[in-house]
Amino acid sequence: MSLRPLILVTNDDGITAPGIRKLIAIMNTIGDVVVVAPDSPQSGMGHAITIDSTLTCDKLKVDVGSQTEYKCSGTPADCVKIAIREVLDRKPDLCVSGINHGSNSSVNVIYSGTMSAAIEAGIEGIPAIGFSLLDYSWRANFDVLEKEIVKITKNVLENGLPEGVVLNVNFPKTPTFKGVKICRQARGNWEEKFDKRISPNGKEYYWLSGKFTNLDKGEDTDIWALEHNYVSVVPVQFDLTAHHFIQKLNNWDL
């Protein structure tokens, strides 16, 4: 009799966020689930790790289910590291991160704590998926994602992923999807500005805001797919080498 797969679940919105609670419930139908997630929101932390303070990792139970749960005081990447090194007795068969409240398409993947957790698992040789919904609301409808999450998850468990590759999956905010599109990451950026304010004690402070601009008109991108109500799936690699530039760089007088 084959064992159920061991699935590590994490996120960046915190262990009590509705998105991760839904993801845990879905994963319980597929395998044996262990949750190691931040004890507070860690959005936008990217691949930060804790090196200048202590970490805590405490067992708890947020709601009913067969999963084992731990809240960690660190970042999403910390959660994966401590899960592998201290919590689990074997390497998980899969790591899933999310469901994030908000988009992680295009350049957002660089800043994403959700995707950094998945990438950290990938670095450890664990197949990993980051799931995100383009809805920041705490009352977002995650139920409509279940069918597609199950299908993508089972495909990864069955087929595996290449070394150094994880999946970045984004869902548009819509009650029904036209389908799933395998995409490339759209080229875009944030036009950022800082709102300068004065505190009651007279000290200056800044509040970051901005607008995302899509610079990519291709119809094979994650942004295009999401704007047309498709689920976008982007294979992401954490090797940041610009391989196409190596030969030209070798011709420089360095």
C-alpha positions in Angstrom: 0.0 0.0 0.0 1.5 3.4 -1.0 1.9 6.1 1.5 0.0 9.4 1.1 2.4 12.2 0.0 3.8 14.4 2.7 2.8 18.0 1.9 4.3 21.1 3.6 2.0 24.1 3.5 3.1 27.7 4.2 2.3 31.2 3.1 3.2 34.9 3.7 -0.2 36.2 5.0 0.1 34.4 8.3 -1.1 31.1 9.6 -4.7 32.3 10.3 -5.3 33.9 6.9 -8.3 32.5 5.0 -6.2 31.7 2.0 -3.9 29.2 3.8 -6.8 27.7 5.7 -8.5 26.9 2.4 -5.2 25.5 1.0 -4.8 23.3 4.0 -8.3 21.9 3.6 -7.6 21.1 -0.1 -4.2 19.5 0.7 -5.8 17.3 3.4 -7.7 15.6 0.5 -4.5 14.8 -1.3 -1.9 13.9 1.4 -0.6 14.2 4.9 -0.2 17.8 5.7 2.2 19.7 8.0 1.8 23.4 8.2 4.7 25.8 9.1 3.6 29.4 8.5 4.4 32.8 9.9 2.7 33.9 13.0 1.9 37.3 11.5 1.7 38.8 8.0 4.9 38.8 6.0 3.8 40.1 2.6 6.5 41.7 0.5 9.3 40.1 2.4 10.8 38.5 -0.7 13.4 35.9 0.2 14.5 37.5 3.5 15.7 35.3 6.2 16.2 35.9 9.9 19.9 36.2 10.9 20.0 38.9 13.6 17.4 37.6 16.1 16.0 34.4 17.5 13.3 32.3 15.9 10.4 30.6 17.6 8.3 27.7 16.1 5.4 26.7 18.3 2.9 23.9 17.7 -0.8 24.9 17.7 -4.2 24.1 16.3 -6.0 26.8 14.4 -9.0 24.8 13.3 -10.4 21.3 12.8 -8.4 19.0 10.4 -5.9 16.2 10.3 -2.9 18.5 9.7 -0.1 19.2 12.2 0.5 23.0 12.5 3.3 25.3 13.7 3.5 29.0 13.8 6.9 30.5 13.2 8.1 34.0 14.1 10.2 34.3 11.0 9.7 35.0 7.3 8.2 32.6 4.7 11.7 31.4 3.7 12.5 30.9 7.4 9.3 28.7 7.7 10.5 26.4 5.0 14.0 26.2 6.4 12.9 25.4 9.9 10.3 22.9 8.7 12.9 20.9 6.8 15.6 21.1 9.5 13.6 20.9 12.7 10.0 19.9 12.2 9.8 17.2 9.6 11.4 13.8 10.0 11.8 13.4 6.2 11.8 15.7 3.2 8.3 16.5 2.0 7.1 15.3 -1.4 5.6 18.7 -2.1 5.6 22.3 -0.7 2.6 24.5 -1.5 2.5 28.2 -0.5 -0.5 30.4 -0.4 -3.3 30.9 -1.2 -2.0 34.5 -1.3 -4.4 37.4 -1.0 -3.3 39.4 -4.1 -1.4 39.0 -7.3 2.1 37.5 -7.6 2.2 37.8 -11.4 4.9 39.6 -13.5 7.6 41.4 -11.5 5.6 40.9 -8.2 7.3 37.4 -8.0 10.5 39.2 -6.9 8.9 40.8 -3.9 6.6 37.9 -3.0 7.0 36.1 0.3 4.6 33.5 -1.0 6.8 32.6 -4.0 10.0 32.9 -2.0 8.8 30.1 0.3 8.1 28.0 -2.8 11.5 28.9 -4.2 13.2 28.0 -0.9 11.6 24.6 -1.1 12.8 24.3 -4.7 16.4 25.1 -3.6 16.1 22.1 -1.3 15.0 19.9 -4.2 11.3 19.8 -3.2 8.7 20.2 -5.9 6.9 23.4 -5.0 3.9 25.6 -6.1 2.9 29.1 -5.1 -0.8 29.9 -5.4 -2.2 33.4 -5.5 -5.7 35.0 -6.1 -6.1 38.5 -7.5 -8.3 39.5 -4.6 -6.9 41.2 -1.5 -10.1 40.9 0.5 -10.1 38.8 3.6 -13.5 37.5 2.4 -12.2 36.5 -1.0 -14.0 33.5 -2.6 -11.3 30.7 -2.5 -13.9 27.9 -3.1 -13.9 28.4 -6.9 -10.1 27.7 -7.0 -10.3 24.2 -5.5 -10.8 22.2 -8.7 -7.8 23.8 -10.4 -5.6 23.6 -7.3 -6.3 19.9 -7.0 -5.6 19.3 -10.7 -2.3 21.3 -10.7 -1.1 19.7 -7.4 -1.8 16.2 -8.5 0.0 16.8 -11.8 3.1 18.0 -10.0 3.0 15.0 -7.6 2.7 12.6 -10.6 5.1 14.2 -13.1 7.5 16.1 -10.8 9.3 19.3 -11.7 12.7 19.9 -13.3 15.6 20.7 -10.9 15.6 24.4 -10.1 12.0 25.0 -11.3 8.9 25.9 -9.2 5.4 26.9 -10.4 3.9 30.3 -9.9 0.1 30.0 -10.2 -2.2 33.0 -10.2 -6.0 33.0 -10.4 -8.1 35.9 -11.7 -10.9 37.3 -9.6 -13.8 35.7 -11.3 -16.4 33.1 -10.5 -15.5 30.9 -13.5 -12.3 30.4 -15.4 -11.8 30.0 -19.2 -9.1 27.5 -18.6 -5.4 27.3 -17.6 -2.7 29.0 -19.6 1.0 28.1 -19.4 2.7 31.5 -19.6 5.9 33.4 -19.4 6.3 36.2 -16.8 5.1 39.6 -18.2 7.6 42.5 -18.3 6.3 45.2 -16.1 7.2 47.5 -13.2 5.9 49.6 -10.4 5.7 53.4 -10.8 6.3 54.1 -7.1 5.9 57.2 -5.1 6.3 58.0 -1.4 3.6 59.9 0.4 5.5 62.2 2.8 3.7 62.9 6.1 4.4 64.4 9.5 3.8 62.5 12.7 2.1 64.1 15.7 5.5 64.6 17.3 6.7 66.4 14.1 8.8 63.7 12.6 8.8 63.1 8.9 7.7 59.6 7.6 6.9 58.1 4.3 4.1 55.8 3.0 4.9 53.8 -0.1 2.3 53.7 -2.9 2.4 53.1 -6.6 0.8 51.8 -9.7 1.7 48.7 -11.7 2.4 49.2 -15.4 2.4 46.3 -17.8 5.1 46.9 -20.4 4.5 43.7 -22.3 1.8 43.4 -25.0 2.5 39.7 -25.6 -0.5 37.3 -25.5 1.6 34.5 -23.9 2.1 36.3 -20.6 0.6 35.8 -17.2 -0.8 39.3 -17.2 -2.6 38.7 -20.5 -4.0 35.4 -19.2 -5.3 36.9 -16.0 -6.9 39.8 -17.8 -8.7 37.4 -20.0 -9.9 35.2 -17.1 -7.5 32.4 -17.5 -5.5 30.8 -14.6 -1.8 31.6 -15.3 0.9 29.0 -14.6 4.5 30.2 -15.0 7.5 27.9 -14.4 9.9 30.0 -12.4 13.6 29.2 -12.1 15.8 30.6 -9.3 19.0 30.5 -11.3 19.3 34.3 -12.0 22.2 33.9 -14.4 21.6 35.8 -17.7 23.0 32.9 -19.7 22.4 34.6 -23.0 24.9 37.4 -22.0 27.8 35.2 -20.9 29.4 34.9 -24.3 29.2 38.7 -25.0 30.5 39.4 -21.5 33.5 37.2 -22.2 34.5 39.6 -24.9 34.9 42.5 -22.6 38.3 43.7 -21.5 38.0 42.6 -17.9 
